[in-house]
Amino acid sequence: MKLSKLVGIRYKENPADAVIDSHIFSIRGGYIKQVSNGIFSLYTPMKKVTAKIEKILREEMDNVDCQEVMFPVVLPASLWEESGRYESVGDELLRFSDRGGSPMVLGMTHEEAAVNLARDYGRTYANYPFSIYQIQTKYRDEARPRAGLIRVREFTMKDAYSFHTSQEDLEKYYDRMANAYFRIFSRAGIPDVISVKSDSGMIGGSVSHEYMLLADCGEDSIVLCDECGYSANMEAADTITDNSASSPRAELVKVHTPDCKTIEEVCSFLGLSVEESCKAVMYQLSSTDEYVIVFLRGDYEVNETKLTNYLGEKVHAADVTPESGIVAGFCGPYNQEAKCRVIYDKSLCGIENLCAGANETDYHYTGLNIKRDIGDVEYIDVSKIQEGGICPCCGKKTVKIRRGIEAGNIFQLGTKYTDSMGMTYTAEDGSIKTPIMGCYGIGVGRLAACVMEAHHDDKGLIWPVTIAPWQVHICCMRVDDKECLDEADRIYNELKKEGIEVIYDDRDVRAGAMFADADLLGVPVRITVGPKALKDGEIELSTRDKSVNCRVKKEEIIKETQNLIEKLTADIETKL
């Protein structure tokens, strides 16, 4: 490919609406163009990158005996009604009617389609286990698309589905797929991706893991422990508190706290520790608007995913009206008479002496003891684990919170879909049983964005050789110099004959502009043909990451380029 003919524009300035590096450089480098909010067209360079990612995905799926299939993008609503998700999934699922008036959906995930495809084949135990996958376009009507290809509405995903006759067999295959995922990420150039325990969300299932690339721009919070290696998504990490140092029991006293509505204001006014305070966070059930009050230790925050999972339905921040009986800013668990559902977080367990709202404007209680003053209550874990908190695995106060980008996920679904959709098989003993499922997803564009986040500098992208759009970038510094142009043409043609992918900058532009575009494109190996080096019979050979920069005899440039590509490839393979 000659750069003079490459469709797309490269930009000097950062786009106004891009804030993270992968988004900035994918636009500046001529990789993507926004069509609508969260919807992008891919230029040739990005199409080449995603094609190589898809090749890796296919190879690794084939290696774990997963067979490629293809599901429709448009699905009848009846399939989703079978599973129960047509009503339970929110506005992210795009619903519409075809010209005949039949309700349809755009597939945002394909568990229902997988069961529909497999249930005829899976009628006998003799055909188990088996696994299928596709690489397909999906659509999720994301409310807040952001960060370029990281959170989009339309996307391409590799999703796989496995079917088993026992939990033990599912777990064995789950481990095989987990290892395949680490190989995929390593081959794509991000071997540092970690696996973390996660919340299953709308997909369902009892066990799930996310593969996270640690990055400051990530939208997920990851809980880590260096002591024991524990890792989990914030939504799935158990919160453990130590309240053994709390003050001894005291008399329950109502005190005047004028204009003190926040925990910080109350504790400051009374000279108390925030760790011995009880705060109230108000929600309403999205389905009925019933009020839900969560009481938790004053220095903790509600984990809304945990709360939603416990309640079994979605909630939203409460609109507290006078008719509700809730005294906003002074709400507490003692003498709480409002019509609402009350939840006590585990962070309050063991505290003998609490400060809490008195359910009366400008008043709080001190000396509140939940067991003595309220009675036996059930403590539920609905709070967010904290930096420096207690590790749920080793019990040490070694928790670290880091940001991460989700690069993939795997789920043990159990019988959530096979049972609801009536998929059964005849077992060896003649009995009728329900198969067990697993599912495994990787977003192609998101994986490309993760690689861009991990591999760039302040000038542009630095692609790993395994997924780079081209392996070599030739810069002809003087197209008006016959010797220079002839040599660049020769190298270009010979590399192509050797099967090496080349982008050749044959434009008559200044050296600064040529190198700036090369940095933006981020091709791993660069050959610079210039008149000065040619006088000595040499060509400059370098890498985009600046680890190699040398001169090579022009007769040896093809062989040395091949050697360099092989070395860069071997460096990635050693991390598998």
C-alpha positions as CSV (number, residue, x, y, z in Angstrom):
1,M,0.0,0.0,0.0
2,K,1.3,3.4,-0.9
3,L,0.5,6.1,1.5
4,S,-0.3,8.6,-1.2
5,K,-3.3,6.4,-2.1
6,L,-4.4,5.5,1.5
7,V,-8.0,6.7,2.2
8,G,-8.1,8.7,5.3
9,I,-6.7,11.9,6.9
10,R,-4.2,12.2,9.7
11,Y,-4.5,15.2,12.0
12,K,-1.9,17.3,13.9
13,E,-4.4,18.5,16.6
14,N,-6.2,16.4,19.2
15,P,-10.0,16.1,18.5
16,A,-12.1,18.2,20.9
17,D,-14.3,15.4,22.1
18,A,-11.6,12.8,22.7
19,V,-10.1,12.5,26.2
20,I,-8.3,9.2,26.3
21,D,-5.2,8.3,24.3
22,S,-6.7,5.4,22.3
23,H,-9.6,7.6,21.1
24,I,-7.3,10.5,20.3
25,F,-4.8,8.5,18.3
26,S,-7.3,6.4,16.5
27,I,-8.9,9.6,15.1
28,R,-5.6,11.5,14.6
29,G,-4.0,8.5,12.9
30,G,-6.9,8.0,10.4
31,Y,-8.1,4.7,12.0
32,I,-11.8,5.5,12.7
33,K,-14.5,8.1,11.9
34,Q,-17.5,8.7,14.1
35,V,-20.8,8.3,12.2
36,S,-23.1,8.8,15.2
37,N,-22.7,8.8,19.0
38,G,-21.1,5.4,19.8
39,I,-21.1,4.3,16.1
40,F,-17.9,4.3,14.0
41,S,-16.7,3.5,10.5
42,L,-13.3,1.9,10.3
43,Y,-10.6,3.1,7.8
44,T,-8.3,0.6,6.2
45,P,-5.6,0.6,9.0
46,M,-8.1,-0.3,11.7
47,K,-9.8,-2.9,9.5
48,K,-6.5,-4.5,9.0
49,V,-5.9,-4.5,12.8
50,T,-9.3,-6.0,13.6
51,A,-8.9,-8.6,10.9
52,K,-5.7,-9.8,12.6
53,I,-7.4,-9.8,16.0
54,E,-10.2,-11.9,14.5
55,K,-7.6,-14.3,13.1
56,I,-6.1,-14.8,16.5
57,L,-9.5,-15.3,18.0
58,R,-10.4,-18.0,15.4
59,E,-7.1,-19.8,16.0
60,E,-7.5,-19.9,19.7
61,M,-11.2,-20.9,19.6
62,D,-10.4,-23.7,17.2
63,N,-7.6,-24.8,19.6
64,V,-10.2,-25.4,22.3
65,D,-12.5,-27.3,20.0
66,C,-14.9,-24.5,19.5
67,Q,-16.7,-24.5,16.2
68,E,-17.5,-21.3,14.3
69,V,-21.1,-20.5,13.4
70,M,-23.1,-17.4,12.6
71,F,-26.2,-16.0,14.3
72,P,-28.5,-13.3,12.9
73,V,-28.1,-9.7,13.9
74,V,-31.9,-9.3,13.8
75,L,-33.8,-11.7,16.1
76,P,-37.5,-12.3,16.7
77,A,-38.6,-11.0,20.1
78,S,-40.1,-14.5,20.7
79,L,-36.6,-15.9,21.4
80,W,-36.0,-13.3,24.1
81,E,-39.5,-13.9,25.5
82,E,-38.5,-17.6,25.9
83,S,-35.6,-16.7,28.1
84,G,-37.5,-13.9,29.9
85,R,-35.0,-11.2,29.0
86,Y,-37.3,-9.4,26.5
87,E,-39.0,-7.7,29.5
88,S,-36.2,-7.9,32.1
89,V,-33.5,-6.2,30.0
90,G,-33.7,-2.4,29.9
91,D,-33.5,0.1,27.1
92,E,-30.1,-1.2,26.0
93,L,-32.0,-3.8,24.0
94,L,-33.2,-2.1,20.8
95,R,-36.8,-3.3,20.1
96,F,-38.7,-2.7,16.9
97,S,-41.3,-4.2,14.6
98,D,-40.8,-5.4,11.1
99,R,-43.1,-4.4,8.2
100,G,-45.5,-7.2,9.1
101,G,-45.8,-5.9,12.7
102,S,-43.8,-8.7,14.3
103,P,-41.7,-7.6,17.3
104,M,-38.0,-7.9,16.7
105,V,-34.7,-7.0,18.5
106,L,-31.2,-6.2,17.4
107,G,-28.9,-8.8,19.1
108,M,-26.8,-7.3,21.9
109,T,-25.8,-10.7,23.0
110,H,-26.7,-14.1,21.6
111,E,-27.4,-16.6,24.4
112,E,-30.9,-17.1,23.1
113,A,-29.8,-17.6,19.5
114,A,-27.1,-20.1,20.7
115,V,-29.7,-22.3,22.5
116,N,-32.0,-22.0,19.5
117,L,-29.3,-23.3,17.2
118,A,-28.1,-26.0,19.5
119,R,-31.2,-27.5,21.1
120,D,-32.0,-29.9,18.2
121,Y,-28.4,-31.2,18.0
122,G,-28.2,-31.4,21.8
123,R,-31.1,-33.9,22.3
124,T,-28.8,-36.8,23.2
125,Y,-26.0,-37.1,25.8
126,A,-23.8,-38.7,23.1
127,N,-23.3,-35.3,21.4
128,Y,-22.0,-33.5,24.6
129,P,-19.9,-31.6,25.3
130,F,-19.8,-29.1,22.4
131,S,-19.0,-25.5,21.9
132,I,-19.8,-22.9,19.2
133,Y,-18.7,-19.4,18.6
134,Q,-19.2,-16.5,16.2
135,I,-17.6,-13.2,15.3
136,Q,-20.5,-10.9,14.6
137,T,-21.9,-7.4,14.7
138,K,-24.0,-6.5,17.8
139,Y,-25.9,-3.5,18.9
140,R,-26.3,-2.2,22.5
141,D,-28.2,1.0,22.8
142,E,-25.7,2.4,25.3
143,A,-27.0,5.4,27.2
144,R,-23.6,7.0,27.5
145,P,-21.1,5.9,24.8
146,R,-17.6,7.1,25.5
147,A,-13.9,6.7,24.8
148,G,-14.0,5.9,21.2
149,L,-14.1,2.1,20.6
150,I,-14.1,1.2,24.3
151,R,-17.8,1.9,25.0
152,V,-19.8,2.0,21.8
153,R,-23.3,1.1,20.6
154,E,-22.5,-1.0,17.5
155,F,-19.6,-3.4,17.9
156,T,-18.1,-6.6,16.7
157,M,-17.7,-9.4,19.2
158,K,-16.4,-12.9,19.5
159,D,-18.9,-14.7,21.6
160,A,-18.7,-18.4,22.4
161,Y,-21.2,-20.8,24.0
162,S,-20.5,-24.2,25.5
163,F,-22.9,-27.0,26.4
164,H,-22.3,-29.7,29.1
165,T,-24.0,-32.5,30.9
166,S,-22.3,-31.8,34.3
167,Q,-21.0,-28.9,36.3
168,E,-17.6,-30.7,36.5
169,D,-17.4,-30.8,32.7
170,L,-18.3,-27.1,32.5
171,E,-15.6,-26.2,35.0
172,K,-12.9,-28.1,33.1
173,Y,-13.9,-26.3,29.8
174,Y,-14.1,-23.0,31.6
175,D,-10.5,-23.4,32.7
176,R,-9.5,-24.3,29.1
177,M,-11.2,-21.1,27.8
178,A,-9.7,-19.0,30.5
179,N,-6.2,-20.2,29.4
180,A,-7.1,-19.5,25.8
181,Y,-8.1,-15.9,26.8
182,F,-4.7,-15.3,28.3
183,R,-3.1,-16.6,25.0
184,I,-5.3,-14.2,23.0
185,F,-4.3,-11.2,25.0
186,S,-0.7,-12.1,25.0
187,R,-0.7,-12.6,21.2
188,A,-2.4,-9.3,20.7
189,G,0.4,-7.6,22.7
190,I,-1.1,-7.1,26.2
191,P,0.1,-10.0,28.3
192,D,-0.4,-8.0,31.5
193,V,-4.2,-8.5,31.4
194,I,-5.5,-9.9,34.7
195,S,-8.5,-12.1,35.4
196,V,-10.8,-10.8,38.2
197,K,-14.0,-12.2,39.8
198,S,-17.0,-10.2,38.5
199,D,-20.7,-9.7,38.8
200,S,-22.7,-11.6,36.2
201,G,-25.1,-8.8,35.5
202,M,-27.8,-9.3,33.0
203,I,-26.0,-12.3,31.4
204,G,-26.6,-14.3,34.6
205,G,-24.9,-17.3,36.0
206,S,-23.2,-18.1,39.3
207,V,-19.5,-17.7,38.4
208,S,-18.0,-15.1,36.1
209,H,-14.6,-13.4,35.5
210,E,-13.5,-10.3,33.6
211,Y,-10.2,-9.8,31.9
212,M,-9.0,-6.4,32.8
213,L,-6.2,-4.2,31.4
214,L,-5.1,-1.9,34.3
215,A,-5.2,1.6,33.0
216,D,-5.9,5.0,34.6
217,C,-8.5,5.8,32.0
218,G,-10.5,2.6,32.8
219,E,-14.1,2.9,33.9
220,D,-14.1,-0.2,36.1
221,S,-12.7,-0.3,39.6
222,I,-10.5,-3.3,40.3
223,V,-9.8,-4.7,43.8
224,L,-6.4,-6.2,44.2
225,C,-4.3,-7.7,47.0
226,D,-0.6,-8.1,46.5
227,E,-0.3,-10.3,49.6
228,C,-2.4,-13.2,48.3
229,G,-3.1,-12.3,44.6
230,Y,-6.9,-11.8,45.2
231,S,-8.5,-9.8,42.4
232,A,-12.2,-8.9,41.8
233,N,-14.3,-6.2,40.1
234,M,-15.5,-3.7,42.7
235,E,-19.1,-4.9,42.1
236,A,-18.1,-8.5,43.1
237,A,-15.7,-7.9,46.0
238,D,-17.0,-8.7,49.5
239,T,-16.6,-5.8,52.0
240,I,-15.2,-6.8,55.3
241,T,-15.0,-4.3,58.2
242,D,-13.3,-4.4,61.5
243,N,-15.3,-2.6,64.2
244,S,-13.5,-4.2,67.2
245,A,-12.1,-0.8,68.3
246,S,-15.5,0.9,68.5
247,S,-16.4,2.8,71.7
248,P,-18.3,1.0,74.5
249,R,-22.0,1.2,74.8
250,A,-23.4,4.5,76.0
251,E,-26.8,6.1,76.8
252,L,-29.0,6.9,73.8
253,V,-29.2,10.7,73.7
254,K,-31.0,13.0,71.2
255,V,-28.8,16.0,70.5
256,H,-29.5,19.3,68.6
257,T,-27.5,19.4,65.4
258,P,-28.6,22.6,63.6
259,D,-28.0,22.7,59.8
260,C,-25.9,19.5,60.0
261,K,-27.2,17.4,57.2
262,T,-24.1,15.4,56.0
263,I,-22.2,12.9,58.0
264,E,-19.1,15.0,57.9
265,E,-20.9,18.1,59.2
266,V,-22.5,16.1,62.0
267,C,-19.3,14.4,63.2
268,S,-17.4,17.6,63.0
269,F,-20.1,19.4,65.1
270,L,-20.2,16.7,67.7
271,G,-16.5,15.9,67.7
272,L,-17.1,12.2,66.8
273,S,-15.4,9.8,64.5
274,V,-17.0,9.1,61.1
275,E,-16.2,5.4,61.6
276,E,-18.8,5.4,64.4
277,S,-21.5,7.1,62.5
278,C,-24.5,5.7,60.6
279,K,-25.6,7.4,57.4
280,A,-28.7,6.8,55.3
281,V,-28.8,6.6,51.5
282,M,-32.2,6.7,49.9
283,Y,-33.4,4.9,46.8
284,Q,-36.6,3.9,45.1
285,L,-37.5,0.7,43.3
286,S,-37.7,1.4,39.6
287,S,-40.7,-0.8,39.2
288,T,-42.9,0.5,42.0
289,D,-41.2,3.7,43.4
290,E,-41.2,2.0,46.8
291,Y,-38.6,3.7,49.0
292,V,-35.5,1.8,50.1
293,I,-33.2,3.2,52.8
294,V,-29.7,1.7,53.2
295,F,-28.0,2.4,56.5
296,L,-24.2,2.0,56.5
297,R,-21.1,3.2,58.2
298,G,-20.5,6.9,57.6
299,D,-17.2,6.4,55.7
300,Y,-18.6,3.8,53.3
301,E,-20.5,4.1,50.0
302,V,-23.3,2.0,48.6
303,N,-22.4,-0.5,45.9
304,E,-25.5,-0.2,43.7
305,T,-24.7,-3.4,41.9
306,K,-24.7,-5.4,45.1
307,L,-27.9,-3.6,46.2
308,T,-29.7,-4.4,42.9
309,N,-28.6,-8.0,43.1
310,Y,-29.9,-8.3,46.6
311,L,-33.3,-6.7,45.8
312,G,-33.6,-8.5,42.5
313,E,-34.6,-5.4,40.6
314,K,-33.2,-2.0,39.6
315,V,-33.3,1.1,41.8
316,H,-32.8,4.8,41.3
317,A,-31.9,7.7,43.6
318,A,-34.9,8.6,45.7
319,D,-37.0,11.7,45.1
320,V,-37.8,12.3,48.8
321,T,-41.2,14.0,49.1
322,P,-42.8,15.4,52.3
323,E,-45.5,12.7,52.0
324,S,-42.8,9.9,52.3
325,G,-42.2,10.5,56.0
326,I,-38.5,10.5,55.4
327,V,-36.6,13.4,56.9
328,A,-33.8,13.9,54.4
329,G,-30.5,14.8,56.1
330,F,-31.6,13.5,59.5
331,C,-32.8,10.0,58.6
332,G,-31.8,7.2,61.0
333,P,-32.8,3.7,61.9
334,Y,-34.2,4.4,65.4
335,N,-37.9,5.4,65.4
336,Q,-38.0,5.2,61.6
337,E,-41.7,5.4,60.8
338,A,-41.6,6.1,57.1
339,K,-43.2,3.5,54.7
340,C,-40.1,2.0,53.2
341,R,-37.8,-1.0,53.0
342,V,-34.8,-0.8,55.3
343,I,-31.4,-2.5,54.7
344,Y,-28.6,-2.6,57.2
345,D,-25.1,-2.9,55.7
346,K,-22.5,-5.2,57.2
347,S,-20.3,-2.2,57.8
348,L,-22.5,-1.4,60.9
349,C,-22.1,-4.9,62.4
350,G,-20.3,-4.8,65.7
351,I,-20.4,-1.1,66.4
352,E,-21.7,-0.6,70.0
353,N,-22.0,3.2,70.0
354,L,-23.3,5.0,66.9
355,C,-24.3,8.5,65.9
356,A,-27.3,8.5,63.6
357,G,-30.2,10.7,62.4
358,A,-33.1,11.1,64.7
359,N,-35.8,11.4,62.0
360,E,-36.4,14.9,63.1
361,T,-35.0,18.1,61.5
362,D,-31.9,19.3,63.2
363,Y,-31.5,16.4,65.5
364,H,-29.3,13.3,65.7
365,Y,-28.9,10.5,68.2
366,T,-25.6,9.6,69.9
367,G,-25.0,6.3,71.8
368,L,-27.2,4.3,69.4
369,N,-26.8,0.5,69.8
370,I,-28.6,-1.3,67.1
371,K,-29.1,-4.6,69.0
372,R,-30.3,-2.9,72.2
373,D,-32.3,-0.1,70.7
374,I,-33.8,-1.7,67.5
375,G,-33.4,-5.4,68.0
376,D,-31.9,-8.2,65.9
377,V,-31.5,-7.1,62.3
378,E,-30.1,-8.8,59.2
379,Y,-26.8,-7.3,58.0
380,I,-26.4,-7.4,54.2
381,D,-23.2,-6.6,52.2
382,V,-24.2,-3.7,49.9
383,S,-21.2,-1.4,50.3
384,K,-18.1,-0.7,48.3
385,I,-14.8,-2.1,49.5
386,Q,-12.2,0.5,50.3
387,E,-8.5,1.2,49.5
388,G,-6.6,-0.2,52.4
389,G,-9.5,-2.4,53.5
390,I,-9.5,-6.0,54.5
391,C,-8.8,-8.5,51.8
392,P,-11.8,-11.0,51.4
393,C,-9.3,-13.8,50.8
394,C,-6.3,-13.4,53.2
395,G,-7.9,-11.1,55.8
396,K,-5.1,-8.6,55.7
397,K,-5.6,-4.9,55.4
398,T,-3.9,-4.8,52.0
399,V,-6.6,-4.0,49.5
400,K,-5.7,-1.7,46.6
401,I,-8.1,-0.1,44.2
402,R,-7.0,0.3,40.6
403,R,-8.8,1.4,37.4
404,G,-9.2,-1.0,34.5
405,I,-10.6,-1.6,31.1
406,E,-12.6,-4.8,30.5
407,A,-11.0,-6.7,27.6
408,G,-13.2,-9.8,27.8
409,N,-15.4,-11.9,30.1
410,I,-16.4,-15.5,30.7
411,F,-19.5,-16.9,32.5
412,Q,-20.7,-20.1,34.0
413,L,-24.3,-19.8,33.1
414,G,-25.7,-23.0,34.5
415,T,-29.2,-23.7,33.2
416,K,-30.5,-20.1,33.1
417,Y,-31.2,-20.2,29.3
418,T,-31.5,-23.9,28.6
419,D,-34.1,-24.4,31.3
420,S,-36.2,-21.3,30.4
421,M,-36.0,-22.2,26.7
422,G,-36.8,-25.9,27.1
423,M,-33.5,-27.3,25.9
424,T,-33.2,-30.9,27.1
425,Y,-31.3,-34.1,26.3
426,T,-31.9,-37.8,26.9
427,A,-29.2,-39.0,29.4
428,E,-27.5,-42.4,29.2
429,D,-30.0,-43.9,31.6
430,G,-33.0,-42.6,29.6
431,S,-33.9,-39.8,31.8
432,I,-34.5,-36.2,30.5
433,K,-32.1,-33.6,31.7
434,T,-31.3,-30.0,31.1
435,P,-27.8,-29.1,29.8
436,I,-25.5,-26.6,31.5
437,M,-24.0,-23.7,29.6
438,G,-21.0,-21.4,29.6
439,C,-20.4,-18.2,27.6
440,Y,-17.3,-16.3,26.7
441,G,-17.0,-12.9,25.0
442,I,-14.3,-10.6,23.6
443,G,-15.1,-7.3,21.9
444,V,-12.8,-6.9,18.8
445,G,-12.8,-3.2,18.7
446,R,-12.5,-2.9,22.4
447,L,-9.5,-5.2,22.3
448,A,-7.9,-3.0,19.7
449,A,-8.5,0.0,21.9
450,C,-7.0,-1.8,24.9
451,V,-3.8,-2.4,22.9
452,M,-3.7,1.3,21.8
453,E,-4.0,2.3,25.5
454,A,-1.1,0.0,26.4
455,H,1.1,0.9,23.4
456,H,1.6,4.5,22.6
457,D,3.7,7.5,23.3
458,D,3.0,11.3,23.0
459,K,3.4,11.1,19.2
460,G,1.1,8.3,18.4
461,L,0.5,4.5,18.4
462,I,3.1,1.7,18.8
463,W,1.5,-1.4,17.4
464,P,2.7,-4.9,18.4
465,V,3.9,-6.6,15.3
466,T,1.2,-9.4,15.6
467,I,-1.7,-7.1,15.0
468,A,-0.1,-4.0,13.3
469,P,-1.9,-2.9,10.1
470,W,1.4,-3.3,8.3
471,Q,4.7,-4.7,9.5
472,V,7.0,-2.2,7.8
473,H,6.7,1.5,7.1
474,I,9.0,2.8,4.3
475,C,9.8,6.5,4.3
476,C,11.3,7.8,1.1
477,M,12.9,11.1,2.2
478,R,13.4,12.6,-1.3
479,V,11.1,11.4,-4.0
480,D,12.7,14.1,-6.3
481,D,16.0,12.2,-6.0
482,K,16.1,9.4,-8.5
483,E,18.5,7.2,-6.6
484,C,16.5,7.6,-3.4
485,L,13.2,6.9,-5.1
486,D,14.6,3.9,-7.0
487,E,16.0,2.3,-3.9
488,A,12.7,2.9,-1.9
489,D,10.8,1.4,-4.8
490,R,13.1,-1.6,-4.9
491,I,12.8,-2.3,-1.2
492,Y,9.0,-1.9,-1.4
493,N,8.7,-4.4,-4.2
494,E,11.1,-7.0,-2.7
495,L,9.4,-6.9,0.7
496,K,6.0,-7.5,-0.9
497,K,7.5,-10.5,-2.8
498,E,8.7,-11.9,0.5
499,G,5.1,-11.6,1.8
500,I,5.8,-8.8,4.2
501,E,3.1,-6.2,4.7
502,V,4.3,-2.7,3.8
503,I,3.0,0.8,3.9
504,Y,5.2,3.0,1.6
505,D,5.3,6.8,2.1
506,D,5.9,7.9,-1.5
507,R,4.6,11.5,-1.0
508,D,6.6,14.7,-1.8
509,V,6.3,16.1,1.7
510,R,8.7,17.5,4.3
511,A,10.6,15.1,6.5
512,G,8.8,16.4,9.6
513,A,5.4,15.7,8.2
514,M,6.4,12.3,6.9
515,F,7.8,11.2,10.3
516,A,4.8,12.6,12.2
517,D,2.4,10.5,10.0
518,A,4.6,7.5,10.6
519,D,4.5,8.0,14.3
520,L,0.7,8.3,14.2
521,L,0.3,5.1,12.2
522,G,2.5,3.3,14.6
523,V,3.8,0.6,12.3
524,P,6.5,-1.4,14.3
525,V,9.4,-1.4,11.8
526,R,10.5,1.6,9.8
527,I,12.8,1.8,6.9
528,T,14.1,5.3,6.1
529,V,15.6,5.8,2.6
530,G,17.6,9.1,2.5
531,P,20.3,10.5,0.2
532,K,22.8,11.0,3.0
533,A,22.9,7.3,4.1
534,L,22.7,6.1,0.5
535,K,26.0,7.9,-0.2
536,D,27.5,5.3,2.2
537,G,25.5,2.5,0.6
538,E,23.3,2.3,3.7
539,I,19.6,2.3,4.7
540,E,18.3,3.3,8.2
541,L,16.4,0.5,10.0
542,S,14.5,1.3,13.2
543,T,11.5,0.4,15.3
544,R,8.6,2.6,16.3
545,D,9.3,2.0,20.0
546,K,12.9,3.3,19.5
547,S,14.5,0.1,20.8
548,V,16.3,-0.3,17.5
549,N,17.9,2.4,15.3
550,C,20.8,1.4,13.1
551,R,22.1,1.6,9.5
552,V,22.2,-1.5,7.3
553,K,24.0,-2.1,4.0
554,K,21.4,-1.7,1.3
555,E,22.1,-5.2,0.0
556,E,21.2,-6.6,3.4
557,I,18.1,-4.5,4.2
558,I,15.6,-7.1,3.2
559,K,17.2,-9.9,5.2
560,E,17.7,-7.6,8.3
561,T,14.1,-6.4,8.1
562,Q,12.9,-10.0,8.1
563,N,15.2,-10.8,11.1
564,L,13.8,-7.8,13.0
565,I,10.2,-8.8,12.3
566,E,11.0,-12.4,13.5
567,K,12.6,-11.0,16.7
568,L,9.6,-8.8,17.5
569,T,7.3,-11.7,16.9
570,A,9.4,-14.0,19.1
571,D,9.4,-11.4,21.9
572,I,5.6,-11.7,22.0
573,E,5.5,-15.4,21.7
574,T,7.9,-15.8,24.7
575,K,5.1,-14.3,26.9
576,L,2.5,-16.9,25.9
